[in-house]
Amino acid sequence: MAERFERHKQPWTADEIHKLHTLAKKGMALKAIAKALTRSEESVKIRAKNDGLGIVKLR
């Protein structure tokens, strides 16, 4: 069963945004970044797109 995220629609903090940029530049996969930030993959994908970041999606 999929994990539930209790942080539904929480605003992004400056630390989370910085960590997202750092992990994306290292080439981490979407799933790994989402888990590290304790956010949904969809949330991470949307934020990365808004910030102009490319994220790898491993299968």
N, C-alpha and C positions, 0 to 999 in steps of 0.2 A: 504494500500500500504506500502511496506517496506521503512524503513528510508534510506535516502541517506547519505553516509559518504563522506564528502568533503576532508578527509585526506587520500585519496587513496595512498597507498604505501609509507607512511611516515615512516622514521626510528623511532625505539623505543628509548625513552629517558630513562635515568637511573631512574628517578622518576616513570615513567610508569611501568618499569620492577619491581621496588620495590613494587609498589601498586598491581601489578598483583600477585606477590608472596604472599603478605599479604592477599589479598582477597581469593586466592585459598586455603591457609592454614586455613582460617576461614570457608571454606566449602561453599562459595557462588556459585550460579549457573552460568553457562557460559553466559547466557543472561544478568544477573545482572552485571557481571564483564565487559562485553563488553559495556554496557550502562555507567557504572561508568568511563570507560577509553575513552569513545567516539570513540570506534573502532568496527569493524565488529566482529561478533562471530567467523568467520573463521580465522581472523587475530589473535584473542586472543587464539583460539584453537591451531593454528600452533606454536605461541610463547611459549605457555605452554608446548606443546609436546617437543619442542626443549630444553626447560629448565628442562624437566623431572618432570613437575608438573601434578598432577591429578586434573581434574576439573569435578564437578558434572554437569550433563545435565538433568535439570528438564523438565518435559513435561507439 
